[in-house]
């Protein structure tokens, strides 16, 4: 019986090189896209600060909004309302440590008299890690009318 003829290994055929390059390019593209999707954008990291809501309501006046917790400060933003032009309403924020020691405070730049007024202001704590508690007060420009405490989430 005759010996079977040796079968030669198939050599490159036209188009093999093109398919190889396309496969390599596709693989690189998939890896790059996966790496980009797995890495948070710089802007996403900036918005990673915890946020709490607050509501200090006294009768038909109030201060409401959000507290954004930063490393050495908090940003207090929202709206304060006064229904009577003769009654002034202002918002004060006090930053406190875990022992209730006051680290800093800030007051809205404007006063609401017979209207609703939006505000945003920072209250600095000046210590690494920032405030543990923020006390938000609705006041009349001279004294606190009602205060509530909000802990860092």
N, CA and C of each residue as an Amber inpcrd file, in Angstrom:
protein
   459
   0.8270000  -1.1540000   0.0000000   0.0000000   0.0000000   0.0000000
   0.8870000   1.2380000   0.0000000   0.5750000   2.1680000  -0.8660000
   1.4490000   3.3350000  -0.9480000   1.2780000   4.2260000   0.2780000
   2.3510000   4.8880000   0.6320000   2.3540000   5.8460000   1.7630000
   1.5200000   7.0530000   1.3820000   0.7200000   7.5930000   2.3760000
  -0.0250000   8.8040000   2.0550000   0.9420000   9.9490000   1.8040000
   0.5670000  10.7940000   0.9280000   1.4100000  11.9480000   0.6110000
   1.3790000  12.9220000   1.7690000   2.4910000  13.4840000   2.0370000
   2.5710000  14.4750000   3.1200000   1.7550000  15.6850000   2.7360000
   1.0240000  16.1520000   3.7140000   0.1900000  17.3340000   3.4730000
   0.9580000  18.5350000   3.9760000   1.1480000  19.4770000   3.1210000
   1.8830000  20.6800000   3.5020000   0.9880000  21.5870000   4.3240000
   1.5950000  22.2450000   5.2840000   0.8370000  23.2070000   6.1040000
   0.3600000  24.3250000   5.2180000  -0.8720000  24.7500000   5.4240000
  -1.3710000  25.8160000   4.5590000  -0.5730000  27.0810000   4.7610000
  -0.2410000  27.7230000   3.7190000   0.5030000  28.9710000   3.7760000
  -0.4520000  30.1460000   3.8240000   0.0770000  31.3200000   3.9620000
  -0.7890000  32.4840000   3.9990000  -1.5400000  32.6310000   2.6920000
  -2.7700000  32.9970000   2.8460000  -3.5820000  33.2430000   1.6680000
  -3.8260000  34.7310000   1.5680000  -4.1550000  35.1900000   0.3760000
  -4.4070000  36.6300000   0.2470000  -5.5230000  37.0460000   1.2060000
  -5.3280000  38.1310000   1.9490000  -6.3290000  38.6360000   2.8840000
  -6.0220000  38.2650000   4.3230000  -5.1290000  37.2360000   4.5540000
  -4.7970000  36.8590000   5.9260000  -4.1960000  38.0400000   6.6960000
  -3.2870000  38.7370000   6.0690000  -2.6230000  39.8590000   6.7210000
  -3.6390000  40.9400000   7.0950000  -4.5750000  41.2260000   6.2280000
  -5.6010000  42.2390000   6.4850000  -6.4770000  41.8240000   7.6550000
  -6.8800000  40.5210000   7.6860000  -7.7170000  40.0420000   8.7930000
  -6.9650000  40.1400000  10.1110000  -5.6910000  39.8330000  10.1290000
  -4.8890000  39.9050000  11.3420000  -4.8300000  41.3410000  11.8620000
  -4.5980000  42.2800000  10.9530000  -4.5160000  43.6870000  11.3560000
  -5.8620000  44.1850000  11.8730000  -6.9480000  43.7760000  11.2140000
  -8.2840000  44.1890000  11.6680000  -8.5950000  43.6340000  13.0520000
  -8.2410000  42.3690000  13.2800000  -8.4910000  41.7540000  14.5820000
  -7.6830000  42.4630000  15.6680000  -6.4420000  42.7970000  15.3740000
  -5.5960000  43.4910000  16.3520000  -6.1580000  44.8780000  16.6510000
  -6.5960000  45.5910000  15.6210000  -7.1550000  46.9270000  15.8140000
  -8.4460000  46.8680000  16.6200000  -9.2890000  45.8800000  16.3340000
 -10.5420000  45.7320000  17.0650000 -10.2680000  45.4090000  18.5350000
  -9.3210000  44.5160000  18.7800000  -8.9700000  44.1550000  20.1610000
  -8.4510000  45.3570000  20.9350000  -7.5960000  46.1560000  20.3140000
  -7.0660000  47.3540000  20.9530000  -8.1800000  48.3490000  21.2480000
  -9.0950000  48.5060000  20.3040000 -10.2130000  49.4240000  20.4860000
 -11.0920000  48.9910000  21.6560000 -11.3730000  47.6970000  21.7500000
 -12.2100000  47.1880000  22.8460000 -11.5150000  47.4000000  24.1770000
 -10.2120000  47.1200000  24.2470000  -9.4710000  47.3210000  25.4920000
  -9.4490000  48.7870000  25.8980000  -9.1880000  49.6770000  24.9470000
  -9.1490000  51.1100000  25.2400000 -10.5020000  51.5920000  25.7250000
 -11.5730000  51.1930000  25.0620000 -12.9150000  51.6050000  25.4630000
 -13.2260000  51.0920000  26.8550000 -12.8620000  49.8410000  27.1320000
 -13.1050000  49.2710000  28.4590000 -12.3550000  50.0180000  29.5370000
 -11.1210000  50.4220000  29.2540000 -10.3400000  51.1640000  30.2380000
 -10.9450000  52.5390000  30.4710000 -11.4060000  53.1900000  29.4150000
 -12.0000000  54.5070000  29.5630000 -13.3090000  54.4430000  30.3450000
 -14.1110000  53.4320000  30.0780000 -15.3860000  53.3060000  30.7850000
 -15.1730000  52.9330000  32.2420000 -14.1050000  52.2350000  32.5470000
 -13.8480000  51.8200000  33.9250000 -13.1960000  52.8950000  34.7640000
 -12.7020000  53.9520000  34.1590000 -12.0430000  55.0250000  34.8810000
 -12.9790000  56.2110000  35.0040000 -13.2540000  56.6900000  36.2530000
 -14.1470000  57.8380000  36.3820000 -13.5040000  59.0890000  35.8060000
 -14.3050000  59.9070000  35.2020000 -13.8250000  61.1710000  34.6440000
 -13.4420000  62.1040000  35.7790000 -12.5860000  63.0570000  35.5060000
 -12.1600000  64.0080000  36.5300000 -13.3500000  64.7690000  37.0940000
 -14.3040000  65.1290000  36.2740000 -15.4970000  65.8440000  36.7450000
 -16.3530000  64.9990000  37.6590000 -16.3720000  63.6880000  37.4300000
 -17.1800000  62.8070000  38.2750000 -16.6080000  62.7560000  39.6730000
 -15.2970000  62.8120000  39.8060000 -14.6890000  62.7950000  41.1270000
 -14.9850000  64.0780000  41.8830000 -15.0860000  65.1900000  41.1980000
 -15.3470000  66.4700000  41.8560000 -16.7400000  66.5130000  42.4620000
 -17.6870000  65.7630000  41.9080000 -19.0460000  65.7950000  42.4170000
 -19.3110000  64.6700000  43.4100000 -18.2610000  64.0040000  43.9060000
 -18.4190000  62.8730000  44.8000000 -18.6170000  63.2770000  46.2570000
 -18.8220000  64.5510000  46.5460000 -19.0300000  64.9900000  47.9160000
 -20.4350000  64.6210000  48.3730000 -20.5730000  64.1540000  49.6330000
 -21.9130000  63.8170000  50.1280000 -22.8000000  65.0650000  50.2260000
 -24.0950000  64.8530000  50.0460000 -25.0690000  65.9500000  50.0980000
 -26.2070000  65.5560000  51.0370000 -26.6070000  66.4840000  51.8990000
 -27.7540000  66.3100000  52.7950000 -28.7800000  67.3860000  52.4780000
 -30.0460000  67.1120000  52.7600000 -31.0700000  68.1450000  52.6200000
 -31.4110000  68.6890000  54.0020000 -31.8570000  69.9370000  54.0360000
 -32.2880000  70.5340000  55.2980000 -33.5980000  71.2690000  55.0980000
 -34.3450000  71.3930000  56.1960000 -35.6320000  72.1080000  56.1870000
 -35.8710000  72.6470000  57.5860000 -35.7870000  73.9480000  57.7360000
 -36.0700000  74.6150000  59.0070000 -37.2680000  75.5230000  58.7410000
 -38.4430000  75.0660000  59.1640000 -39.6900000  75.7860000  58.9120000
 -40.2660000  76.2930000  60.2250000 -40.6460000  77.5530000  60.2350000
 -41.2760000  78.1790000  61.3960000 -42.5060000  78.9210000  60.8910000
 -43.6940000  78.3730000  61.1930000 -44.9230000  78.9680000  60.6750000
 -44.9260000  78.9130000  59.1630000 -45.1100000  80.0640000  58.5380000
 -45.1140000  80.0890000  57.0720000 -43.8000000  80.6530000  56.5110000
 -42.7590000  80.6870000  57.3310000 -41.4290000  81.0830000  56.8490000
 -40.5060000  79.8750000  56.9530000 -39.4640000  79.8720000  56.1670000
 -38.5640000  78.7230000  56.1860000 -37.2210000  79.0560000  55.5670000
 -36.2810000  78.1110000  55.7730000 -35.0550000  78.0120000  54.9990000
 -34.9250000  76.5390000  54.6500000 -34.7230000  76.2280000  53.3620000
 -34.6610000  74.8490000  52.8650000 -33.5750000  74.7480000  51.8120000
 -32.9890000  73.5700000  51.7350000 -31.9910000  73.3850000  50.6840000
 -31.1020000  72.1940000  50.9190000 -29.8300000  72.3350000  50.5230000
 -28.8650000  71.2480000  50.6180000 -27.5870000  71.7000000  51.3090000
 -26.9350000  70.7210000  51.9120000 -25.6040000  70.9030000  52.5020000
 -24.6790000  69.9710000  51.7350000 -23.6590000  70.5270000  51.1040000
 -22.6570000  69.7180000  50.4220000 -21.4160000  69.6970000  51.3040000
 -21.0050000  68.5000000  51.6770000 -19.9140000  68.2980000  52.6430000
 -18.5830000  68.1790000  51.9200000 -17.6870000  69.1390000  52.1450000
 -16.3430000  69.1300000  51.5700000 -15.3370000  68.8020000  52.6730000
 -14.0620000  68.7550000  52.3200000 -13.0260000  68.4040000  53.2920000
 -12.8790000  69.4520000  54.3910000 -12.8570000  70.7130000  54.0660000
 -12.6460000  71.7590000  55.0840000 -13.7720000  72.7860000  55.1320000
 -14.9050000  72.4520000  54.5320000 -16.0280000  73.3870000  54.5060000
 -17.3000000  72.6510000  54.1110000 -18.4050000  73.3340000  54.2360000
 -19.6710000  72.8640000  53.6830000 -20.2210000  73.9860000  52.8190000
 -20.9620000  73.6150000  51.7870000 -21.6620000  74.6120000  50.9910000
 -23.1410000  74.4660000  51.3090000 -23.7500000  75.5640000  51.7160000
 -25.1680000  75.5860000  52.0490000 -25.8680000  76.3520000  50.9320000
 -26.8560000  75.7040000  50.3090000 -27.5750000  76.3250000  49.1900000
 -29.0520000  76.0110000  49.3220000 -29.8870000  76.9770000  48.9630000
 -31.3240000  76.7390000  49.0250000 -32.1140000  78.0200000  48.8640000
 -33.2300000  78.0960000  49.6170000 -34.1110000  79.2690000  49.5550000
 -34.6010000  79.5890000  50.9560000 -34.7110000  80.8770000  51.2310000
 -35.2870000  81.3440000  52.4910000 -36.5210000  82.1750000  52.1510000
 -37.5550000  82.0500000  53.0030000 -38.8240000  82.6990000  52.6820000
 -39.3340000  83.5100000  53.8580000 -39.8070000  84.7030000  53.5420000
 -40.5160000  85.5700000  54.4720000 -41.7810000  86.0220000  53.7570000
 -42.9410000  85.8740000  54.4060000 -44.1870000  86.2690000  53.7410000
 -44.5800000  87.7060000  54.0470000 -44.0470000  88.2660000  55.1070000
 -44.3930000  89.6260000  55.5290000 -43.1940000  90.5490000  55.2890000
 -43.3660000  91.6370000  54.5410000 -42.2420000  92.5490000  54.2930000
 -41.6450000  93.1350000  55.5810000 -42.4000000  93.1190000  56.6770000
 -41.8930000  93.6420000  57.9470000 -41.0670000  92.5970000  58.7060000
 -41.1190000  91.3310000  58.2840000 -40.3790000  90.2630000  58.9650000
 -39.1970000  89.8050000  58.1240000 -38.0120000  90.0470000  58.6230000
 -36.7830000  89.6660000  57.9340000 -36.4720000  88.2070000  58.2060000
 -35.9870000  87.5050000  57.2030000 -35.5530000  86.1200000  57.3690000
 -34.1860000  85.9450000  56.7240000 -33.3300000  85.2740000  57.4770000
 -31.9560000  85.0540000  57.0620000 -31.5690000  83.6370000  57.4900000
 -30.5670000  83.0620000  56.8490000 -30.0970000  81.7170000  57.1760000
 -28.6620000  81.7920000  57.6640000 -28.3910000  81.1120000  58.7910000
 -27.0470000  81.0280000  59.3390000 -26.6690000  79.5560000  59.4440000
 -25.4420000  79.2220000  59.0640000 -24.9370000  77.8530000  59.1660000
 -23.7060000  77.8410000  60.0590000 -23.7070000  76.9330000  61.0170000
 -22.5770000  76.7510000  61.9340000 -21.9730000  75.3800000  61.6740000
 -20.6620000  75.3200000  61.4470000 -19.9980000  74.0220000  61.2950000
 -19.4570000  73.6230000  62.6670000 -19.6750000  72.3530000  63.0350000
 -19.3010000  71.8440000  64.3580000 -18.4780000  70.5700000  64.2180000
 -17.6130000  70.3170000  65.2040000 -16.8760000  69.0500000  65.1980000
 -17.6950000  67.9830000  65.9270000 -17.1160000  66.8040000  66.1270000
 -17.8740000  65.7080000  66.7460000 -18.1880000  65.9730000  68.2210000
 -17.5120000  66.9480000  68.8250000 -17.7630000  67.3090000  70.2230000
 -18.6430000  68.5510000  70.3460000 -19.2770000  68.9480000  69.2480000
 -20.1500000  70.1310000  69.1710000 -19.4110000  71.4480000  69.3650000
 -18.1060000  71.4370000  69.1810000 -17.3280000  72.6750000  69.2300000
 -17.5020000  73.3830000  67.8910000 -17.8310000  74.6660000  67.9520000
 -18.0250000  75.4390000  66.7240000 -16.6970000  75.6460000  66.0200000
 -16.6620000  75.2880000  64.7430000 -15.4640000  75.4590000  63.9190000
 -15.5420000  76.7220000  63.0660000 -16.7470000  77.0960000  62.6840000
 -16.9450000  78.2640000  61.8410000 -18.4270000  78.5010000  61.6210000
 -18.7370000  79.6150000  60.9990000 -20.1320000  79.9020000  60.6540000
 -20.1660000  80.8640000  59.4900000 -21.3320000  80.9450000  58.8780000
 -21.5360000  81.8880000  57.7780000 -23.0220000  82.2180000  57.7080000
 -23.3170000  83.3720000  57.1320000 -24.6840000  83.8800000  57.0380000
 -24.9890000  84.1840000  55.5750000 -26.2460000  83.9980000  55.1860000
 -26.6300000  84.3310000  53.8080000 -26.2580000  85.7740000  53.5090000
 -25.8140000  86.0360000  52.3030000 -25.4580000  87.4010000  51.9450000
 -26.6720000  88.3280000  51.8550000 -27.8630000  87.7790000  51.6710000
 -29.0600000  88.6120000  51.5510000 -30.0940000  88.2630000  52.6010000
 -31.0620000  89.1280000  52.7500000 -32.1480000  88.9300000  53.7000000
 -33.4610000  88.9540000  52.9300000 -34.3370000  87.9830000  53.2450000
 -35.6570000  87.9330000  52.5990000 -36.6440000  88.7290000  53.4410000
 -37.3140000  89.6790000  52.8130000 -38.3580000  90.4750000  53.4710000
 -39.5880000  90.4500000  52.5710000 -40.5740000  89.6300000  52.9290000
 -41.7860000  89.5420000  52.1180000 -41.5800000  88.8530000  50.7900000
 -40.5980000  87.9650000  50.6970000 -40.3180000  87.2700000  49.4390000
 -39.5510000  85.9860000  49.7190000 -39.3270000  85.2150000  48.6760000
 -38.4690000  84.0350000  48.7350000 -37.1760000  84.3880000  48.0230000
 -36.0630000  84.0470000  48.6580000 -34.7540000  84.4110000  48.1040000
 -33.8480000  83.1890000  48.0720000 -33.2250000  82.9300000  46.9180000
 -32.2600000  81.8390000  46.7910000 -30.9150000  82.2710000  47.3540000
 -30.1350000  81.2890000  47.8210000 -28.8080000  81.5940000  48.3580000
 -27.8740000  80.4100000  48.1710000 -26.5890000  80.6890000  48.2550000
 -25.5360000  79.6750000  48.2790000 -24.3130000  80.3250000  48.9070000
 -23.7710000  79.6810000  49.9380000 -22.5930000  80.2320000  50.5990000
 -21.8090000  79.1130000  51.2700000 -20.4830000  79.3080000  51.4520000
 -19.6720000  78.3120000  52.1470000 -19.5950000  78.6380000  53.6400000
 -19.5200000  77.5860000  54.4510000 -19.2310000  77.7340000  55.8780000
 -17.9760000  76.9000000  56.1240000 -16.8790000  77.5460000  56.4600000
 -15.5950000  76.8700000  56.5940000 -15.4500000  76.2230000  57.9610000
 -14.7430000  75.0840000  57.9770000 -14.4430000  74.4160000  59.2400000
 -12.9650000  74.5120000  59.5700000 -12.1230000  74.5480000  58.5490000
 -10.6930000  74.7430000  58.7430000  -9.9530000  73.5560000  59.3300000
 -10.5700000  72.3910000  59.4130000  -9.8880000  71.2020000  59.9240000
  -9.9730000  70.0910000  58.8830000  -8.9420000  69.2470000  58.8050000
  -9.0080000  68.1270000  57.8640000 -10.2170000  67.2490000  58.1730000
 -10.8930000  66.8290000  57.1310000 -12.0820000  66.0140000  57.3130000
 -13.3520000  66.8290000  57.3920000 -13.2270000  68.1020000  57.7120000
 -14.3770000  68.9980000  57.7300000 -15.2870000  68.8240000  58.9300000
 -16.4360000  69.4510000  58.8420000 -17.4180000  69.4440000  59.9230000
 -18.0780000  68.0750000  60.0500000 -18.4170000  67.7120000  61.2880000
 -19.1690000  66.4850000  61.5390000 -20.6600000  66.7900000  61.5860000
 -20.9800000  68.0250000  61.9640000 -22.3700000  68.4560000  62.1170000
 -22.4820000  69.8830000  61.5940000 -23.6370000  70.1950000  60.9880000
 -23.9390000  71.5780000  60.6160000 -25.2580000  71.9400000  61.2780000
 -25.2590000  73.0780000  61.9430000 -26.4950000  73.5900000  62.5390000
 -26.9870000  74.7150000  61.6420000 -28.2050000  74.5640000  61.1290000
 -28.8160000  75.5690000  60.2450000 -29.8680000  76.3060000  61.0520000
 -29.7950000  77.6350000  61.0380000 -30.7460000  78.4580000  61.7800000
 -31.4950000  79.4020000  60.8510000 -32.7900000  79.5060000  61.0870000
 -33.6150000  80.5410000  60.4640000 -33.6260000  81.6690000  61.4780000
 -33.1850000  82.8530000  61.0620000 -33.1450000  83.9670000  62.0100000
 -33.7790000  85.2090000  61.4180000 -33.8990000  86.2340000  62.2610000
 -34.5270000  87.4800000  61.8140000 -33.5010000  88.5830000  61.5620000
 -32.2600000  88.1940000  61.4410000 -31.1930000  89.1630000  61.2060000
 -30.5140000  89.6000000  62.4940000 -31.1370000  89.3200000  63.6510000
 -30.5350000  89.6750000  64.9370000 -30.4270000  88.4750000  65.8690000
 -31.3700000  87.5370000  65.7690000 -31.3340000  86.3640000  66.6510000
 -31.9170000  85.1590000  65.9290000 -31.4870000  83.9650000  66.3830000
 -31.9900000  82.7140000  65.8110000 -33.4310000  82.4990000  66.2650000
 -34.2960000  82.1570000  65.3090000 -35.6780000  81.8440000  65.6200000
 -35.8790000  80.3460000  65.8030000 -35.2030000  79.5480000  64.9720000
 -35.2710000  78.0960000  65.0450000 -34.0450000  77.5160000  64.3930000
 -33.4310000  76.5120000  65.0390000 -32.2340000  75.8540000  64.5100000
 -32.4470000  74.3540000  64.4820000 -31.8260000  73.6860000  63.5090000
 -31.8170000  72.2300000  63.4230000 -30.4160000  71.7890000  63.0760000
 -30.0680000  70.5920000  63.5670000 -28.7380000  70.0190000  63.3530000
 -28.8050000  68.9150000  62.3060000 -27.7470000  68.8500000  61.4720000
 -27.6620000  67.8450000  60.4250000 -26.2670000  67.2440000  60.4530000
 -26.1810000  65.9080000  60.6350000 -24.9010000  65.2190000  60.6890000
 -24.3930000  64.8500000  59.3110000 -23.0940000  64.7600000  59.2260000
 -22.4520000  64.3660000  57.9690000 -22.8820000  62.9490000  57.6200000
 -23.3090000  62.7220000  56.3780000 -23.7400000  61.3700000  56.0000000
 -22.5650000  60.3990000  55.9280000
